[in-house]
């Protein structure tokens, strides 16, 4: 494996720092979501039901109908999942864009698949 130049090492350090910041932001977001769900559960008359198993990761199971909750709770969960997925894809795309700057190529030449 070829050794990296000082400039390339600095770019990789910047990428790692950005990744760490993204992960930190994602964790803060999850804590907010967990707090929101916990507060919603308490307002619904809450806590866990005796017949429901605990949720992995220390979360709280929302009460609702036997089919998995009210329509509003399902919508909120779907919006949260969509937001998380959107943030994940944006982070991946930003990472690939940063990696493209490290690849050697001619100015104005579009990066594409490696040809045989």
Buried (B, 14 or more C-beta within 10 A) or exposed (E): EEEEEEEEEEBBEEBEEBBEEBEEEBEEBBEEBBEEBBEBBEEBEBEBEEEEEEEEEEBBBBBBEEEEBBEEBBEBBEEBEEEBEEBEEEBEEBBEEBEEEEEEEEEEEEEEEEEE
